[in-house]
Amino acid sequence: MASATLQGAERTEAAPSPAPAPAPADPGAPVADAWSPTPEELASVRTTVARLRAAYPSVDAATVEATVQAAYDSFRQAKVRKYVPILAERRSREALAAAGSTADPARQGP
């Protein structure tokens, strides 16, 4: 009998409720993605680029700069900033070596 009463009746399934809209950002709140390097970090980036351009003379300068910038960006959220320059340089060297670039053995750095 239950099937007879359900015949012809529209079955409505509850539509999933939309996700709540995110709260508007507080303009005074610090933004996690906003990272501004210190002058020391900027100098370190320039030094790293110069060192790697000398070590990999066959690689385009723009490629070296982009590789170094990507390596530094990967450490953007690091809370301890002291070791970022050496870690970024090592990551850059690994990326350039993996791309098939050969370093000048006379100009190898740390």
Rosetta silent file (secondary structure, phi, psi, omega in degrees, C-alpha in Angstrom):
SEQUENCE: MASATLQGAERTEAAPSPAPAPAPADPGAPVADAWSPTPEELASVRTTVARLRAAYPSVDAATVEATVQAAYDSFRQAKVRKYVPILAERRSREALAAAGSTADPARQGP
SCORE:     score description
SCORE:     0.000 S_00000001
   1 L     0.000  -31.241  179.739    0.000    0.000    0.000 S_00000001
   2 H   -62.713  -34.560  179.798    2.851    2.331    0.629 S_00000001
   3 H   -68.710  -31.044  179.199    3.855    2.052   -3.017 S_00000001
   4 H   -68.917  -37.402 -179.659    0.356    3.110   -4.085 S_00000001
   5 H   -75.326  -22.878  179.599    0.512    6.277   -2.024 S_00000001
   6 H   -85.151  -16.206  179.454    3.965    7.096   -3.377 S_00000001
   7 L   -66.644  132.788  177.793    2.850    6.722   -6.977 S_00000001
   8 L    82.231  -14.421  177.946    2.475   10.058   -8.599 S_00000001
   9 L   -81.633  138.717  179.371    3.934   11.876   -5.655 S_00000001
  10 L   -77.855  133.352  176.497    6.981   13.869   -6.479 S_00000001
  11 L   -99.360  123.641  176.853   10.034   12.780   -4.683 S_00000001
  12 L  -115.423  127.301  176.736   12.343   15.564   -3.873 S_00000001
  13 L   -94.561  144.010  179.887   15.755   14.852   -2.633 S_00000001
  14 L   -66.529  123.814  176.957   17.375   17.379   -0.475 S_00000001
  15 L   -72.702  143.182  179.037   19.847   19.301   -2.549 S_00000001
  16 L   -61.605  135.677 -178.978   23.228   19.599   -0.966 S_00000001
  17 L   -72.039  140.222 -179.625   23.454   22.886    0.824 S_00000001
  18 L   -65.251  151.954  179.158   25.975   25.253   -0.670 S_00000001
  19 L   -66.052  143.575  179.565   29.187   25.775    1.196 S_00000001
  20 L   -64.209  142.410  179.573   29.132   28.834    3.363 S_00000001
  21 L   -67.847  141.249  179.159   30.784   31.823    1.779 S_00000001
  22 L   -64.819  147.231  178.711   34.143   32.637    3.274 S_00000001
  23 L   -65.679  143.738  178.537   34.133   35.563    5.627 S_00000001
  24 L   -60.573  143.583 -176.986   35.454   38.743    4.092 S_00000001
  25 L   -68.039  141.007  176.440   39.119   39.233    4.789 S_00000001
  26 L   -76.824  119.124 -176.266   40.037   41.581    7.554 S_00000001
  27 L   -62.899  -21.637  179.909   41.988   44.380    5.890 S_00000001
  28 L   -91.560   -7.059 -177.270   44.142   44.776    8.963 S_00000001
  29 L   -77.182  144.841  177.300   44.991   41.090    9.285 S_00000001
  30 L   -68.339  143.803 -179.547   48.426   39.932    8.155 S_00000001
  31 L   -98.023  128.544 -175.892   48.421   38.021    4.905 S_00000001
  32 L   -66.915  -33.621 -176.824   50.263   34.702    5.020 S_00000001
  33 L   -82.419  -14.299 -179.029   51.348   34.834    1.383 S_00000001
  34 L   -77.896  107.373 -178.993   52.712   38.361    1.579 S_00000001
  35 L  -125.950  125.736  176.562   56.406   37.845    2.065 S_00000001
  36 L  -119.477  123.305 -177.515   58.895   40.571    1.591 S_00000001
  37 L   -69.217  150.898  175.811   62.546   39.599    1.634 S_00000001
  38 L   -76.079  163.376  176.604   64.979   41.462    3.818 S_00000001
  39 H   -58.080  -33.906  178.086   67.806   43.426    2.182 S_00000001
  40 H   -65.528  -40.089  179.155   70.178   40.649    3.227 S_00000001
  41 H   -67.819  -38.660  176.883   68.016   38.063    1.455 S_00000001
  42 H   -63.329  -41.316  177.509   67.885   40.184   -1.690 S_00000001
  43 H   -64.226  -37.931  178.813   71.662   40.489   -1.639 S_00000001
  44 H   -65.274  -39.522  177.318   71.906   36.740   -1.154 S_00000001
  45 H   -61.460  -46.504 -179.978   69.661   36.133   -4.189 S_00000001
  46 H   -62.091  -41.336  179.506   71.868   38.394   -6.323 S_00000001
  47 H   -65.261  -42.849  178.913   75.019   36.678   -5.058 S_00000001
  48 H   -62.535  -43.732  178.575   73.558   33.233   -5.724 S_00000001
  49 H   -61.326  -45.576 -179.504   72.524   34.210   -9.248 S_00000001
  50 H   -62.675  -42.456 -179.208   75.994   35.600   -9.973 S_00000001
  51 H   -65.453  -42.031 -178.950   77.689   32.502   -8.568 S_00000001
  52 H   -74.861  -31.184  174.975   75.484   30.100  -10.541 S_00000001
  53 H   -64.414  -36.697  177.533   75.793   32.112  -13.758 S_00000001
  54 H   -72.035  -36.605 -178.184   79.564   31.749  -13.413 S_00000001
  55 H   -75.630  -27.352 -178.751   79.287   28.052  -12.558 S_00000001
  56 L  -124.082   71.040 -176.161   76.879   27.322  -15.441 S_00000001
  57 L   -66.370  -21.031 -179.129   78.064   29.532  -18.319 S_00000001
  58 L   -80.870   -9.531 -177.953   76.173   27.467  -20.899 S_00000001
  59 L   -94.974  137.807  177.757   72.815   28.232  -19.269 S_00000001
  60 L   -57.321  141.120 -178.549   70.869   31.351  -20.219 S_00000001
  61 H   -59.798  -38.961  179.689   71.009   34.044  -17.522 S_00000001
  62 H   -64.566  -34.930  178.225   67.216   34.271  -17.379 S_00000001
  63 H   -66.899  -42.980  178.557   67.000   30.534  -16.740 S_00000001
  64 H   -62.830  -45.250 -179.854   69.469   30.758  -13.868 S_00000001
  65 H   -62.365  -42.177  179.370   67.586   33.708  -12.372 S_00000001
  66 H   -66.007  -37.907  179.225   64.241   31.926  -12.666 S_00000001
  67 H   -65.069  -44.481  179.748   65.699   28.779  -11.099 S_00000001
  68 H   -66.196  -42.456  179.592   67.120   30.701   -8.153 S_00000001
  69 H   -62.683  -41.252  178.359   63.887   32.656   -7.684 S_00000001
  70 H   -64.163  -39.145  178.803   61.861   29.439   -7.697 S_00000001
  71 H   -64.826  -44.530  177.813   64.206   27.906   -5.128 S_00000001
  72 H   -64.613  -40.168  179.277   63.878   30.921   -2.840 S_00000001
  73 H   -61.894  -31.459 -179.536   60.109   30.961   -3.317 S_00000001
  74 H   -67.397  -18.027  178.633   59.919   27.353   -2.179 S_00000001
  75 L  -105.537   18.177 -176.558   61.241   28.488    1.207 S_00000001
  76 L   -57.154  -39.264 -175.914   58.859   31.457    1.486 S_00000001
  77 L   -89.076    3.444 -178.676   57.030   29.988    4.486 S_00000001
  78 L   -63.715  131.077 -179.924   60.193   28.937    6.336 S_00000001
  79 L   -80.883  -35.408  177.217   60.173   30.252    9.860 S_00000001
  80 L   -94.286  110.055 -172.739   63.929   29.919   10.312 S_00000001
  81 L   -90.711  -12.287 -172.502   65.419   32.171    7.618 S_00000001
  82 L   -58.718  -38.315 -173.545   69.102   31.685    8.478 S_00000001
  83 L   -98.363    1.772 -177.924   69.639   28.655    6.246 S_00000001
  84 H   -59.319  -44.125 -178.635   67.430   29.676    3.319 S_00000001
  85 H   -58.937  -45.446 -178.114   70.301   31.041    1.148 S_00000001
  86 H   -71.280  -37.636  178.247   72.370   27.847    1.252 S_00000001
  87 H   -66.432  -39.838  178.700   69.308   25.627    0.853 S_00000001
  88 H   -67.074  -39.063  178.504   68.079   27.690   -2.088 S_00000001
  89 H   -66.216  -42.487  178.010   71.494   27.585   -3.747 S_00000001
  90 H   -62.731  -42.769  179.178   71.719   23.820   -3.344 S_00000001
  91 H   -63.960  -38.629  178.808   68.204   23.390   -4.730 S_00000001
  92 H   -65.322  -44.514  178.266   69.096   25.642   -7.671 S_00000001
  93 H   -60.915  -42.806  179.015   72.259   23.675   -8.411 S_00000001
  94 H   -62.886  -40.651 -179.514   70.315   20.421   -8.296 S_00000001
  95 H   -67.290  -42.367  179.070   67.686   21.812  -10.667 S_00000001
  96 H   -66.939  -38.594  178.231   70.274   23.100  -13.129 S_00000001
  97 H   -67.691  -38.707 -179.944   72.170   19.802  -12.980 S_00000001
  98 H   -67.310  -27.447  179.319   68.953   17.819  -13.472 S_00000001
  99 L   -77.945   -1.817  176.864   68.183   19.924  -16.536 S_00000001
 100 L    95.915    7.208  178.283   71.374   18.625  -18.095 S_00000001
 101 L   -77.494  143.759  176.788   73.531   21.660  -17.498 S_00000001
 102 L  -109.749  132.145 -179.051   77.151   21.007  -16.748 S_00000001
 103 L   -83.177  149.855  174.036   78.909   23.165  -14.229 S_00000001
 104 L   -73.660  116.295 -174.202   82.348   24.575  -14.814 S_00000001
 105 H   -61.042  -25.989  179.961   84.468   22.472  -12.394 S_00000001
 106 H   -74.221  -16.489 -175.096   86.753   25.427  -11.686 S_00000001
 107 H  -117.589   28.671  177.713   83.805   27.483  -10.438 S_00000001
 108 L   -69.737  137.039  177.942   82.039   25.023   -8.139 S_00000001
 109 L  -103.436 -157.223 -176.941   80.611   26.661   -5.030 S_00000001
 110 L   -65.355    0.000    0.000   79.332   25.236   -1.763 S_00000001
